[in-house]
């Protein structure tokens, strides 16, 4: 029960693409809205990255209309690098569009993606 009062990352259960938000301590969300208890903003930015969405969507099945159910069992399988997260913590919780592009490239670097892999993720059709 105490987890509901802690800072957390929340997301909608059914979405066209991953959309994660930060809920500060003592902020509550309606169901169905899974959450991950953490105050680490770097994890929020990784979850909102293109590579994370590609990976998480590869674990499940897309429904009619392109909707995907972002179940916690899929989200929790995303490996989070343990080194280099400090660079992502410098970005605000709600970055601008330009910052989102920069964050995506920093996340690609965290995962060690090649230029060909980055090109594939950037140019794939969702």
N, C-alpha and C positions, 0 to 999 in steps of 0.2 A: 504494500500500500504506500510505503514511503517514496517509492519511485515516481509516483504521480506528482510529487512535490519538488522533484529534482529537475535540473535543466535537462532537456532532451531534444532529440531530432525526431520529427514527426512526418508522416506522409500519408497521402490518400491511398486507400486500398486498391482502387481500380483507376488507372490513368492511361493516357496515350503515351506518356513518357515519364520518366522518374522526375518527381518534383518534391524535394525534401525541404523542410523548414525548421528553423530553430525555435523552440518554445522555452523561454527562460523559466527559472524555478517558480513554482506555484502557479504556472499557467496550465490550464487544462484544455483538452481537445475532445471533441465528440467522437463517438464510435461510428463506423469502424475506422479507426486511425491508429495503425501500429506506431510504436515509438521505440527509440533506442536511447537509453539513459547515458548521456555524456554532455560535457560542456566543451568538448574539443571541436572547435569550428573547422579544423582541417578535415575532419571526418565528414562534416556537412558538405564541404566543397568537393571532396572525393565522390560522395554519393551523387551529387548533382552534375558530375562530369559525364561526358559522352562515353568514355571507356567503361565507367561503372554501369551506365544504363545498358550498353551493349552486353556486358558480362551477365548482369542480372537477368536480362531478357532471354539470354541463351539457356537459362536454367528452366524456364517454364514455357507455357503455350500462350500465344497471342489469341485473344478472343475476337469475335465479330467486331468489325469497325476499327480494328487495330488496338483495342484496349488490352492492357496487360494487368494481371493481378499481382501487385508488388507485395507478395507474402513475406513475412519476416523470415521464413525458412529459406527464401532465395536471397534476400538482402544480407543475411548474416553469413552467407558463404563468400561474400566479396572479401578477398584478402586485402588487408590494409597494411601498407608498408610501415615499418617501424622507424625508418630513417628519412629525414627530409620533410617532415610534416610542419616544421616551424615556418617554412616559406609560405605555406597556405594560411597560417593563422594570422598573417598580416592583412588579409583581405577582410572586408566587412561581411556581416551575415547576409546582407542583400547587395551583392556586387552589381555594378553596371554591366551592360552588355559587353563592353570592351574588356572589362575585368574578367568576365566569364570566359572569354576566349583565351586570355592569358592564363587563367586558372586551369583550363583544359590542357594547355600545353605543359604547364608545370606538373600536372597529374600524369601526362604521358611520360614525362621524364622520370617521375617517381617509379613507374612501372617498367621503365627501360624499353619503351616501344621504339622500333625502327621507324625511319621516315616512310617506308612502305606501309607499315601497320597503321601509322597515324593517318596517312592518306586514305586508307581503306575505311577507317572509323569516320573520318571527316566527310567522306563522299558517299557513304552507303545510304541507301534509302531505308527509312525507318519503317 
